[in-house]
């Protein structure tokens, strides 16, 4: 089963760049890697997804090395409103059965 | 607002009871997913339906079952409830079927908070 691990928590100051890494040792070959943001008592919200190399959108960048065993979410110039929990999502095929696996989640706290 | 609706928002019940959680996907989405989020287990995938058919299955207990109806809404049935079933239950929907890709971004509803006393 794909094991997806993330740092439990991170603190940062406003205006800094934050990088959060997810390690996923066994993901489905054709799948993208997706990252979500979750605020308390709300559903996860899509941030970005990618297959390999680097993807950038208006809120984040995603770096995926060639072996695809990890991915790094980069949040440029964070603000207080970025305080949330961040999850990666990957797919895994275990014994021929497909499953969606969320990472363990990283609690980001942005300080003024 | 993701466009995914879930009812009820909160549910309080007793051990041994049975409850039904309902989800309406975004307009046009054919897939519905169910996830459980508890404090000690994180976000756990339960089951996925695509256009009425079961497409993928996670660590869903035998006491739990789900279905997707012809109008594409879905229901998650939880029976013989135990204290440990207390959690947030999320429904998500996406356009297409299996896998994670450009056309399969999952949009999450606001969740149903289940409390078993």
gemmi code that builds the backbone of each chain (N, CA, C; Angstrom):
import gemmi

chains = {
    "A": [
        ("UNK", (0.850, -1.183, 0.000), (0.000, 0.000, 0.000), (0.886, 1.234, 0.000)),
        ("UNK", (0.489, 2.218, -0.800), (1.286, 3.442, -0.840), (1.299, 4.085, 0.528)),
        ("UNK", (2.509, 4.369, 1.001), (2.637, 5.049, 2.274), (2.914, 6.502, 1.943)),
        ("UNK", (2.058, 7.383, 2.349), (2.261, 8.792, 2.046), (2.486, 9.529, 3.344)),
        ("UNK", (3.693, 10.019, 3.532), (4.049, 10.673, 4.778), (4.400, 12.129, 4.540)),
        ("UNK", (4.015, 12.950, 5.484), (4.291, 14.380, 5.446), (4.753, 14.814, 6.830)),
        ("UNK", (5.464, 15.946, 6.908), (5.777, 16.485, 8.237), (4.483, 16.839, 8.952)),
        ("UNK", (4.453, 16.633, 10.243), (3.228, 16.852, 10.999), (2.840, 18.319, 11.030)),
        ("UNK", (3.823, 19.187, 11.241), (3.516, 20.610, 11.341), (4.695, 21.463, 10.900)),
        ("UNK", (4.363, 22.706, 10.547), (5.382, 23.687, 10.167), (4.897, 25.064, 10.603)),
        ("UNK", (5.835, 25.888, 11.009), (5.542, 27.283, 11.309), (6.294, 28.164, 10.316)),
        ("UNK", (5.675, 29.265, 9.936), (6.333, 30.194, 9.028), (5.853, 31.599, 9.344)),
        ("UNK", (6.601, 32.595, 8.868), (6.187, 33.975, 9.024), (5.578, 34.480, 7.725)),
        ("UNK", (4.725, 35.469, 7.858), (4.107, 36.063, 6.687), (5.173, 36.522, 5.694)),
        ("UNK", (4.898, 36.315, 4.423), (5.814, 36.761, 3.384), (6.885, 35.759, 3.006)),
        ("UNK", (7.049, 34.711, 3.797), (8.062, 33.702, 3.496), (7.511, 32.652, 2.530)),
        ("UNK", (8.445, 31.927, 1.900), (8.063, 30.804, 1.053), (8.047, 29.548, 1.920)),
        ("UNK", (7.034, 28.708, 1.713), (6.903, 27.470, 2.485), (6.935, 26.286, 1.523)),
        ("UNK", (7.716, 25.285, 1.864), (7.786, 24.066, 1.068), (7.365, 22.875, 1.921)),
        ("UNK", (6.401, 22.130, 1.447), (5.900, 20.965, 2.173), (6.090, 19.750, 1.273)),
        ("UNK", (6.734, 18.734, 1.802), (7.038, 17.543, 1.007), (6.177, 16.362, 1.427)),
        ("UNK", (5.757, 15.608, 0.444), (5.014, 14.365, 0.669), (5.823, 13.230, 0.060)),
        ("UNK", (6.062, 12.194, 0.828), (6.764, 11.018, 0.321), (5.739, 9.933, 0.017)),
        ("UNK", (5.758, 9.449, -1.209), (4.816, 8.400, -1.629), (5.604, 7.352, -2.387)),
        ("UNK", (5.840, 6.232, -1.726), (6.801, 5.268, -2.252), (6.235, 4.343, -3.322)),
        ("UNK", (4.939, 4.330, -3.528), (4.378, 3.369, -4.474), (3.062, 3.897, -5.023)),
        ("UNK", (3.127, 4.725, -6.047), (1.886, 5.295, -6.554), (1.588, 4.745, -7.947)),
        ("UNK", (0.318, 4.829, -8.315), (-0.123, 4.316, -9.605), (0.611, 5.043, -10.728)),
        ("UNK", (1.076, 4.281, -11.686), (1.979, 4.792, -12.717), (1.407, 5.974, -13.490)),
        ("UNK", (0.151, 5.913, -13.850), (-0.409, 6.945, -14.729), (-1.086, 8.091, -13.989)),
        ("UNK", (-1.062, 8.046, -12.666), (-1.796, 9.041, -11.901), (-1.023, 10.332, -11.699)),
        ("UNK", (-1.767, 11.412, -11.580), (-1.224, 12.672, -11.142), (-1.125, 12.668, -9.612)),
        ("UNK", (-0.438, 13.656, -9.092), (-0.335, 13.873, -7.649), (-1.069, 15.179, -7.372)),
        ("UNK", (-1.953, 15.144, -6.404), (-2.786, 16.310, -6.128), (-2.566, 16.788, -4.700)),
        ("UNK", (-2.654, 18.091, -4.516), (-2.539, 18.671, -3.174), (-3.807, 19.436, -2.836)),
        ("UNK", (-4.198, 19.296, -1.550), (-5.395, 19.949, -1.051), (-5.074, 20.775, 0.187)),
        ("UNK", (-5.915, 21.786, 0.418), (-5.847, 22.633, 1.604), (-7.140, 22.413, 2.386)),
        ("UNK", (-7.028, 22.302, 3.701), (-8.235, 22.121, 4.503), (-8.233, 23.039, 5.708)),
        ("UNK", (-9.323, 23.796, 5.851), (-9.554, 24.614, 7.033), (-10.421, 23.816, 8.000)),
        ("UNK", (-10.400, 24.176, 9.283), (-11.187, 23.426, 10.278), (-12.650, 23.314, 9.895)),
        ("UNK", (-13.165, 22.104, 10.025), (-14.588, 21.802, 9.780), (-15.037, 22.125, 8.356)),
        ("UNK", (-14.117, 22.133, 7.410), (-14.469, 22.314, 5.998), (-13.905, 21.156, 5.197)),
        ("UNK", (-14.449, 20.968, 3.998), (-13.915, 19.956, 3.116), (-12.603, 20.393, 2.492)),
        ("UNK", (-11.743, 19.441, 2.131), (-10.490, 19.796, 1.452), (-10.762, 20.571, 0.163)),
        ("UNK", (-9.841, 21.495, -0.130), (-9.990, 22.322, -1.324), (-8.780, 22.129, -2.219)),
        ("UNK", (-9.016, 21.888, -3.499), (-7.956, 21.643, -4.464), (-7.012, 22.826, -4.564)),
        ("UNK", (-5.685, 22.520, -4.559), (-4.686, 23.569, -4.764), (-4.021, 23.413, -6.123)),
        ("UNK", (-3.460, 22.227, -6.367), (-2.656, 22.034, -7.559), (-2.461, 20.540, -7.803)),
        ("UNK", (-2.220, 20.165, -9.043), (-1.874, 18.775, -9.338), (-0.860, 18.726, -10.471)),
        ("UNK", (-0.083, 17.634, -10.487), (0.917, 17.494, -11.530), (1.314, 16.046, -11.691)),
        ("UNK", (2.017, 15.754, -12.816), (2.471, 14.389, -13.081), (3.984, 14.264, -12.858)),
        ("UNK", (4.733, 15.195, -13.410), (6.180, 15.204, -13.173), (6.738, 16.590, -13.436)),
        ("UNK", (7.957, 16.788, -13.076), (8.704, 18.053, -13.162), (8.015, 19.131, -12.346)),
        ("UNK", (7.727, 20.262, -12.969), (7.202, 21.393, -12.186), (5.920, 21.918, -12.786)),
        ("UNK", (4.974, 22.210, -11.918), (3.717, 22.820, -12.330), (3.504, 24.063, -11.466)),
        ("UNK", (3.010, 25.121, -12.080), (2.750, 26.352, -11.331), (1.379, 26.884, -11.696)),
        ("UNK", (0.640, 27.329, -10.675), (-0.599, 28.065, -10.948), (-0.575, 29.362, -10.150)),
        ("UNK", (-1.696, 29.995, -10.012), (-1.708, 31.325, -9.411), (-1.463, 31.297, -7.900)),
        ("UNK", (-1.569, 30.127, -7.268), (-1.405, 30.094, -5.817), (-0.216, 29.258, -5.343)),
        ("UNK", (0.294, 28.343, -6.165), (1.328, 27.430, -5.689), (2.134, 26.857, -6.841)),
        ("UNK", (3.216, 26.208, -6.466), (4.002, 25.412, -7.409), (4.125, 24.002, -6.854)),
        ("UNK", (4.299, 23.071, -7.757), (4.441, 21.674, -7.365), (5.647, 21.103, -8.084)),
        ("UNK", (6.562, 20.519, -7.309), (7.766, 19.923, -7.864), (7.703, 18.411, -7.674)),
        ("UNK", (7.904, 17.690, -8.765), (7.859, 16.228, -8.719), (9.116, 15.700, -9.399)),
        ("UNK", (9.972, 14.964, -8.669), (11.194, 14.430, -9.277), (10.861, 13.303, -10.244)),
        ("UNK", (11.875, 12.900, -11.012), (11.669, 11.909, -12.060), (11.162, 10.565, -11.510)),
        ("UNK", (11.600, 10.179, -10.312), (11.167, 8.880, -9.782), (9.758, 8.928, -9.175)),
        ("UNK", (9.210, 10.105, -9.039), (7.841, 10.335, -8.541), (7.587, 9.719, -7.170)),
        ("UNK", (8.640, 9.547, -6.385), (8.461, 8.988, -5.041), (8.222, 10.070, -4.010)),
        ("UNK", (8.208, 11.309, -4.450), (7.886, 12.398, -3.541), (7.356, 13.563, -4.366)),
        ("UNK", (6.781, 14.525, -3.681), (6.382, 15.768, -4.336), (6.475, 16.874, -3.303)),
        ("UNK", (6.752, 18.082, -3.780), (6.907, 19.223, -2.877), (5.980, 20.339, -3.303)),
        ("UNK", (5.123, 20.726, -2.377), (4.228, 21.858, -2.593), (4.943, 23.114, -2.123)),
        ("UNK", (4.979, 24.124, -2.970), (5.630, 25.370, -2.611), (4.602, 26.499, -2.605)),
        ("UNK", (4.494, 27.172, -1.462), (3.575, 28.306, -1.320), (4.414, 29.568, -1.212)),
        ("UNK", (4.366, 30.444, -2.225), (5.196, 31.652, -2.185), (4.559, 32.717, -1.307)),
        ("UNK", (5.338, 33.389, -0.510), (4.876, 34.552, 0.258), (3.566, 34.261, 0.995)),
        ("UNK", (3.630, 33.381, 1.981), (2.415, 32.993, 2.688), (1.852, 34.157, 3.501)),
        ("UNK", (0.545, 34.097, 3.729), (-0.135, 35.081, 4.564), (-0.867, 34.339, 5.683)),
        ("UNK", (-1.412, 35.106, 6.626), (-2.095, 34.495, 7.766), (-3.213, 33.557, 7.315)),
        ("UNK", (-3.857, 33.909, 6.209), (-4.986, 33.103, 5.720), (-4.552, 31.755, 5.143)),
        ("UNK", (-3.258, 31.545, 5.007), (-2.762, 30.242, 4.530), (-2.625, 29.242, 5.674)),
        ("UNK", (-2.882, 29.668, 6.890), (-2.859, 28.756, 8.033), (-3.945, 27.709, 7.831)),
        ("UNK", (-3.530, 26.455, 7.700), (-4.454, 25.373, 7.342), (-3.675, 24.060, 7.410)),
        ("UNK", (-4.373, 22.975, 7.092), (-3.712, 21.678, 6.956), (-3.622, 21.347, 5.468)),
        ("UNK", (-2.478, 20.873, 5.047), (-2.225, 20.575, 3.636), (-2.010, 19.080, 3.454)),
        ("UNK", (-2.686, 18.522, 2.462), (-2.619, 17.083, 2.203), (-2.220, 16.816, 0.757)),
        ("UNK", (-1.440, 15.772, 0.549), (-1.242, 15.250, -0.789), (-2.219, 14.085, -0.982)),
        ("UNK", (-2.565, 13.824, -2.227), (-3.446, 12.708, -2.565), (-2.833, 11.954, -3.732)),
        ("UNK", (-2.698, 10.638, -3.557), (-2.162, 9.802, -4.624), (-3.051, 8.580, -4.776)),
        ("UNK", (-2.852, 7.869, -5.869), (-3.569, 6.634, -6.092), (-2.623, 5.457, -5.936)),
        ("UNK", (-3.146, 4.361, -5.466), (-2.333, 3.172, -5.260), (-3.084, 1.956, -5.777)),
        ("UNK", (-2.337, 1.066, -6.416), (-2.949, -0.196, -6.835), (-2.327, -1.300, -5.997)),
        ("UNK", (-3.097, -1.791, -5.083), (-2.613, -2.837, -4.187), (-3.337, -4.121, -4.545)),
        ("UNK", (-2.602, -5.105, -4.931), (-3.184, -6.383, -5.312), (-4.276, -6.212, -6.356)),
        ("UNK", (-4.072, -5.291, -7.259), (-5.024, -5.064, -8.339), (-6.211, -4.214, -7.948)),
        ("UNK", (-6.285, -3.751, -6.693), (-7.403, -2.924, -6.240), (-6.938, -1.485, -6.115)),
        ("UNK", (-7.636, -0.595, -6.787), (-7.239, 0.823, -6.763), (-7.782, 1.493, -5.506)),
        ("UNK", (-6.936, 2.303, -4.851), (-7.380, 3.070, -3.681), (-6.815, 4.473, -3.755)),
        ("UNK", (-7.542, 5.409, -3.206), (-7.069, 6.791, -3.078), (-6.469, 6.938, -1.682)),
        ("UNK", (-5.247, 7.461, -1.638), (-4.541, 7.569, -0.365), (-4.190, 9.033, -0.103)),
        ("UNK", (-4.710, 9.585, 0.996), (-4.314, 10.910, 1.423), (-3.068, 10.818, 2.284)),
        ("UNK", (-2.218, 11.811, 2.178), (-1.076, 11.890, 3.057), (-1.521, 12.161, 4.484)),
        ("UNK", (-0.559, 12.114, 5.369), (-0.844, 12.271, 6.796), (-1.194, 13.708, 7.167)),
        ("UNK", (-0.943, 14.634, 6.275), (-1.325, 16.026, 6.517), (-0.248, 16.821, 7.224)),
        ("UNK", (-0.064, 18.069, 6.810), (0.890, 18.993, 7.434), (0.129, 20.218, 7.902)),
        ("UNK", (0.202, 20.475, 9.195), (-0.483, 21.635, 9.774), (0.451, 22.835, 9.663)),
        ("UNK", (0.116, 23.791, 8.816), (0.911, 24.988, 8.626), (0.336, 26.131, 9.447)),
        ("UNK", (1.196, 26.740, 10.234), (0.792, 27.914, 11.007), (1.619, 29.084, 10.526)),
        ("UNK", (0.941, 30.134, 10.068), (1.628, 31.334, 9.592), (1.525, 32.394, 10.682)),
        ("UNK", (2.667, 32.904, 11.051), (2.752, 33.879, 12.136), (2.966, 35.278, 11.588)),
        ("UNK", (2.401, 36.266, 12.277), (2.557, 37.662, 11.842), (3.953, 38.189, 12.136)),
    ],
    "B": [
        ("UNK", (-17.721, 27.753, -2.518), (-18.697, 26.675, -2.628), (-18.295, 25.725, -3.767)),
        ("UNK", (-18.100, 24.441, -3.408), (-17.610, 23.475, -4.403), (-18.706, 22.999, -5.346)),
        ("UNK", (-19.963, 23.169, -4.955), (-21.073, 22.644, -5.745), (-21.532, 21.272, -5.284)),
        ("UNK", (-20.813, 20.678, -4.352), (-21.197, 19.383, -3.788), (-21.973, 19.647, -2.500)),
        ("UNK", (-23.142, 19.040, -2.378), (-23.938, 19.252, -1.171), (-24.058, 17.958, -0.374)),
        ("UNK", (-24.044, 18.114, 0.932), (-24.180, 16.966, 1.820), (-25.211, 17.279, 2.899)),
        ("UNK", (-26.042, 16.292, 3.179), (-27.000, 16.425, 4.272), (-27.037, 15.152, 5.091)),
        ("UNK", (-27.295, 15.234, 6.390), (-27.371, 16.483, 7.148), (-25.983, 17.040, 7.458)),
        ("UNK", (-25.934, 18.198, 8.024), (-24.657, 18.790, 8.410), (-24.126, 18.147, 9.697)),
        ("UNK", (-25.048, 17.911, 10.603), (-24.692, 17.261, 11.873), (-25.671, 16.129, 12.143)),
        ("UNK", (-25.155, 15.098, 12.809), (-25.993, 13.955, 13.136), (-25.511, 13.394, 14.469)),
        ("UNK", (-26.431, 13.312, 15.417), (-26.090, 12.729, 16.713), (-26.987, 11.522, 16.916)),
        ("UNK", (-26.383, 10.387, 17.236), (-27.153, 9.167, 17.399), (-26.511, 8.288, 18.466)),
        ("UNK", (-27.123, 7.168, 18.712), (-26.634, 6.275, 19.771), (-25.981, 5.034, 19.168)),
        ("UNK", (-25.182, 4.375, 19.977), (-24.549, 3.128, 19.529), (-25.615, 2.125, 19.139)),
        ("UNK", (-25.298, 1.358, 18.107), (-26.217, 0.339, 17.628), (-27.207, 0.823, 16.589)),
        ("UNK", (-27.313, 2.113, 16.413), (-28.265, 2.682, 15.460), (-27.725, 2.657, 14.040)),
        ("UNK", (-28.610, 3.034, 13.112), (-28.262, 3.104, 11.689), (-28.596, 4.504, 11.185)),
        ("UNK", (-27.701, 5.060, 10.352), (-27.928, 6.387, 9.784), (-27.626, 6.366, 8.291)),
        ("UNK", (-28.177, 7.355, 7.599), (-27.919, 7.510, 6.166), (-27.435, 8.921, 5.901)),
        ("UNK", (-26.308, 9.014, 5.221), (-25.751, 10.301, 4.820), (-25.979, 10.460, 3.317)),
        ("UNK", (-26.314, 11.678, 2.921), (-26.657, 11.902, 1.531), (-25.706, 12.899, 0.881)),
        ("UNK", (-25.445, 12.684, -0.388), (-24.534, 13.546, -1.138), (-25.091, 13.806, -2.533)),
        ("UNK", (-25.066, 15.066, -2.954), (-25.405, 15.410, -4.333), (-24.159, 15.962, -5.005)),
        ("UNK", (-23.705, 15.351, -6.088), (-22.473, 15.799, -6.732), (-22.671, 17.105, -7.497)),
        ("UNK", (-21.573, 17.692, -7.956), (-21.628, 18.848, -8.830), (-22.345, 18.461, -10.112)),
        ("UNK", (-23.022, 19.431, -10.690), (-23.709, 19.185, -11.943), (-22.716, 18.699, -13.009)),
        ("UNK", (-23.034, 17.565, -13.614), (-22.177, 17.034, -14.671), (-21.166, 16.006, -14.200)),
        ("UNK", (-20.907, 15.953, -12.889), (-19.939, 14.968, -12.389), (-20.585, 13.595, -12.304)),
        ("UNK", (-19.828, 12.583, -12.693), (-20.347, 11.220, -12.707), (-19.830, 10.370, -11.550)),
        ("UNK", (-18.724, 10.785, -10.969), (-18.125, 10.022, -9.866), (-18.445, 10.649, -8.519)),
        ("UNK", (-18.694, 9.787, -7.552), (-18.872, 10.217, -6.173), (-17.949, 9.384, -5.288)),
        ("UNK", (-17.296, 10.048, -4.368), (-16.364, 9.404, -3.445), (-16.834, 9.668, -2.022)),
        ("UNK", (-16.566, 8.730, -1.136), (-16.827, 8.928, 0.284), (-15.533, 8.749, 1.071)),
        ("UNK", (-15.309, 9.689, 2.002), (-14.131, 9.666, 2.867), (-14.571, 9.832, 4.318)),
        ("UNK", (-13.793, 9.234, 5.212), (-14.001, 9.403, 6.645), (-12.799, 10.139, 7.212)),
        ("UNK", (-13.060, 11.138, 8.045), (-11.960, 11.857, 8.687), (-12.161, 11.851, 10.194)),
        ("UNK", (-11.312, 11.128, 10.877), (-11.328, 11.148, 12.334), (-9.986, 11.673, 12.816)),
        ("UNK", (-9.941, 12.061, 14.097), (-8.740, 12.717, 14.625), (-7.521, 11.819, 14.533)),
        ("UNK", (-7.715, 10.533, 14.799), (-6.545, 9.653, 14.850), (-6.256, 8.927, 13.544)),
        ("UNK", (-7.142, 9.037, 12.556), (-6.957, 8.288, 11.314), (-6.781, 9.166, 10.086)),
        ("UNK", (-6.927, 10.469, 10.234), (-6.789, 11.320, 9.058), (-7.912, 11.085, 8.069)),
        ("UNK", (-7.649, 11.401, 6.801), (-8.645, 11.237, 5.737), (-8.507, 9.841, 5.143)),
        ("UNK", (-9.550, 9.037, 5.301), (-9.523, 7.661, 4.821), (-10.552, 7.475, 3.703)),
        ("UNK", (-10.100, 6.937, 2.601), (-10.981, 6.657, 1.472), (-11.870, 5.462, 1.791)),
        ("UNK", (-13.166, 5.611, 1.561), (-14.097, 4.512, 1.812), (-14.500, 3.811, 0.521)),
        ("UNK", (-15.085, 4.568, -0.411), (-15.617, 3.939, -1.612), (-15.869, 4.997, -2.684)),
        ("UNK", (-15.852, 4.554, -3.951), (-16.138, 5.421, -5.085), (-17.165, 4.754, -5.977)),
        ("UNK", (-18.104, 5.567, -6.477), (-19.052, 5.125, -7.484), (-18.893, 5.980, -8.728)),
        ("UNK", (-19.053, 5.341, -9.865), (-18.992, 6.049, -11.138), (-20.219, 5.661, -11.937)),
        ("UNK", (-21.079, 6.629, -12.195), (-22.283, 6.432, -12.995), (-23.090, 5.222, -12.510)),
        ("UNK", (-23.208, 5.099, -11.199), (-24.035, 4.048, -10.615), (-23.324, 2.762, -10.257)),
        ("UNK", (-22.076, 2.617, -10.724), (-21.349, 1.371, -10.475), (-20.211, 1.611, -9.480)),
        ("UNK", (-19.971, 0.643, -8.620), (-18.829, 0.747, -7.717), (-17.547, 0.713, -8.538)),
        ("UNK", (-16.642, 1.672, -8.297), (-15.432, 1.773, -9.107), (-14.170, 1.468, -8.305)),
        ("UNK", (-14.145, 1.894, -7.065), (-12.974, 1.635, -6.215), (-13.436, 1.519, -4.777)),
        ("UNK", (-12.710, 0.697, -4.030), (-13.111, 0.440, -2.658), (-11.913, 0.572, -1.735)),
        ("UNK", (-12.108, 1.289, -0.641), (-11.040, 1.447, 0.337), (-11.306, 0.575, 1.543)),
        ("UNK", (-10.914, 1.068, 2.707), (-11.065, 0.292, 3.934), (-12.443, 0.501, 4.541)),
        ("UNK", (-13.464, 0.210, 3.771), (-14.827, 0.411, 4.244), (-15.272, -0.808, 5.042)),
        ("UNK", (-15.821, -0.554, 6.230), (-16.270, -1.639, 7.091), (-17.488, -2.327, 6.484)),
        ("UNK", (-17.691, -3.582, 6.853), (-18.852, -4.326, 6.351), (-20.156, -3.729, 6.861)),
        ("UNK", (-20.096, -3.019, 7.975), (-21.297, -2.366, 8.529), (-21.695, -1.133, 7.710)),
        ("UNK", (-20.811, -0.705, 6.833), (-21.074, 0.472, 6.000), (-21.393, 0.029, 4.578)),
        ("UNK", (-22.288, 0.732, 3.945), (-22.572, 0.447, 2.540), (-22.934, 1.745, 1.851)),
        ("UNK", (-22.824, 1.752, 0.556), (-23.141, 2.961, -0.200), (-23.776, 2.582, -1.518)),
        ("UNK", (-24.420, 3.551, -2.144), (-24.931, 3.351, -3.488), (-25.046, 4.704, -4.177)),
        ("UNK", (-25.069, 4.640, -5.495), (-25.283, 5.842, -6.298), (-26.519, 5.602, -7.140)),
        ("UNK", (-27.416, 6.539, -7.114), (-28.723, 6.392, -7.757), (-28.674, 6.923, -9.196)),
        ("UNK", (-29.721, 6.613, -9.992), (-29.740, 7.071, -11.389), (-29.592, 8.587, -11.552)),
        ("UNK", (-30.050, 9.377, -10.571), (-29.862, 10.831, -10.691), (-28.475, 11.249, -10.212)),
        ("UNK", (-27.641, 10.295, -9.898), (-26.227, 10.433, -9.517), (-25.985, 10.852, -8.065)),
        ("UNK", (-27.044, 11.107, -7.307), (-26.772, 11.365, -5.899), (-26.375, 10.053, -5.229)),
        ("UNK", (-25.746, 10.164, -4.089), (-25.241, 8.970, -3.422), (-25.647, 8.985, -1.944)),
        ("UNK", (-25.760, 7.826, -1.391), (-26.038, 7.677, 0.030), (-25.039, 6.713, 0.654)),
        ("UNK", (-24.601, 7.064, 1.854), (-23.710, 6.211, 2.635), (-24.501, 5.754, 3.857)),
        ("UNK", (-24.655, 4.464, 3.995), (-25.396, 3.897, 5.107), (-24.437, 3.312, 6.130)),
        ("UNK", (-24.618, 3.742, 7.365), (-23.764, 3.258, 8.446), (-24.663, 2.565, 9.461)),
        ("UNK", (-24.378, 1.307, 9.758), (-25.253, 0.563, 10.670), (-24.467, 0.021, 11.854)),
        ("UNK", (-25.226, -0.443, 12.862), (-24.622, -0.971, 14.092), (-23.523, -0.035, 14.588)),
        ("UNK", (-23.866, 1.219, 14.687), (-22.863, 2.252, 14.966), (-22.137, 2.029, 16.290)),
        ("UNK", (-20.857, 2.352, 16.262), (-20.000, 2.253, 17.438), (-19.436, 3.633, 17.742)),
        ("UNK", (-18.942, 3.793, 18.965), (-18.368, 5.081, 19.353), (-17.278, 5.517, 18.379)),
        ("UNK", (-16.498, 4.566, 17.919), (-15.379, 4.857, 17.026), (-15.780, 5.306, 15.636)),
        ("UNK", (-17.062, 5.242, 15.330), (-17.530, 5.715, 14.020), (-17.751, 7.223, 14.014)),
        ("UNK", (-17.660, 7.840, 15.168), (-17.795, 9.288, 15.245), (-16.684, 9.930, 14.417)),
        ("UNK", (-17.063, 10.758, 13.467), (-16.092, 11.343, 12.549), (-16.805, 12.335, 11.641)),
        ("UNK", (-15.990, 13.004, 10.819), (-16.518, 13.801, 9.713), (-16.536, 12.915, 8.487)),
        ("UNK", (-17.647, 12.892, 7.794), (-17.758, 12.104, 6.568), (-17.897, 13.077, 5.399)),
        ("UNK", (-16.945, 12.958, 4.474), (-16.942, 13.837, 3.308), (-17.335, 13.071, 2.059)),
        ("UNK", (-18.047, 13.763, 1.232), (-18.344, 13.281, -0.101), (-17.589, 14.182, -1.072)),
        ("UNK", (-17.092, 13.607, -2.141), (-16.451, 14.374, -3.196), (-17.011, 13.903, -4.522)),
        ("UNK", (-16.902, 14.756, -5.542), (-17.325, 14.326, -6.859), (-16.292, 14.753, -7.889)),
        ("UNK", (-16.291, 14.048, -9.009), (-15.403, 14.408, -10.107), (-16.067, 14.050, -11.415)),
        ("UNK", (-15.486, 14.588, -12.494), (-16.091, 14.407, -13.806), (-16.010, 12.969, -14.282)),
        ("UNK", (-14.825, 12.382, -14.177), (-14.651, 11.069, -14.788), (-14.395, 9.990, -13.750)),
        ("UNK", (-13.912, 8.831, -14.216), (-13.873, 7.652, -13.377), (-12.629, 7.446, -12.558)),
        ("UNK", (-11.902, 6.414, -12.828), (-10.833, 6.005, -11.937), (-9.559, 6.799, -12.149)),
        ("UNK", (-8.824, 6.958, -11.085), (-7.522, 7.585, -11.206), (-7.547, 9.051, -10.837)),
        ("UNK", (-6.350, 9.605, -10.829), (-6.189, 11.016, -10.492), (-5.545, 11.679, -11.691)),
        ("UNK", (-6.249, 12.593, -12.293), (-5.702, 13.243, -13.476), (-6.398, 14.555, -13.749)),
        ("UNK", (-6.094, 15.104, -14.899), (-6.594, 16.439, -15.238), (-8.112, 16.506, -15.213)),
        ("UNK", (-8.769, 15.457, -15.655), (-10.227, 15.470, -15.719), (-10.869, 14.787, -14.525)),
        ("UNK", (-10.071, 14.566, -13.499), (-10.617, 13.829, -12.374), (-10.351, 14.515, -11.052)),
        ("UNK", (-10.241, 15.837, -11.082), (-10.075, 16.592, -9.841), (-11.294, 16.363, -8.960)),
        ("UNK", (-11.047, 16.058, -7.706), (-12.136, 15.794, -6.773), (-12.534, 17.076, -6.054)),
        ("UNK", (-13.837, 17.376, -6.062), (-14.392, 18.536, -5.371), (-15.152, 18.022, -4.144)),
        ("UNK", (-14.814, 18.567, -2.999), (-15.351, 18.065, -1.737), (-16.528, 18.885, -1.230)),
        ("UNK", (-17.472, 18.177, -0.625), (-18.578, 18.828, 0.044), (-18.174, 19.299, 1.431)),
        ("UNK", (-19.104, 19.931, 2.148), (-18.786, 20.485, 3.463), (-18.722, 19.438, 4.573)),
        ("UNK", (-19.191, 18.226, 4.295), (-19.094, 17.148, 5.274), (-20.310, 17.007, 6.163)),
        ("UNK", (-20.445, 15.819, 6.721), (-21.447, 15.530, 7.754), (-20.693, 15.102, 9.003)),
        ("UNK", (-20.948, 15.805, 10.088), (-20.296, 15.430, 11.354), (-21.200, 14.464, 12.086)),
        ("UNK", (-20.720, 13.236, 12.255), (-21.473, 12.197, 12.954), (-20.916, 12.028, 14.359)),
        ("UNK", (-21.808, 12.111, 15.332), (-21.426, 11.865, 16.723), (-22.236, 10.678, 17.223)),
        ("UNK", (-21.539, 9.646, 17.676), (-22.195, 8.452, 18.219), (-21.991, 8.453, 19.731)),
        ("UNK", (-23.104, 8.460, 20.455), (-23.033, 8.532, 21.926), (-23.308, 7.180, 22.570)),
    ],
}
model = gemmi.Model(1)
for chain_id, residues in chains.items():
    chain = gemmi.Chain(chain_id)
    for i, (resn, *xyz) in enumerate(residues, 1):
        res = gemmi.Residue()
        res.name, res.seqid = resn, gemmi.SeqId(i, " ")
        for name, pos in zip(("N", "CA", "C"), xyz):
            atom = gemmi.Atom()
            atom.name, atom.element = name, gemmi.Element(name[0])
            atom.pos, atom.b_iso = gemmi.Position(*pos), 0.0
            res.add_atom(atom)
        chain.add_residue(res)
    model.add_chain(chain)
structure = gemmi.Structure()
structure.add_model(model)
structure.setup_entities()
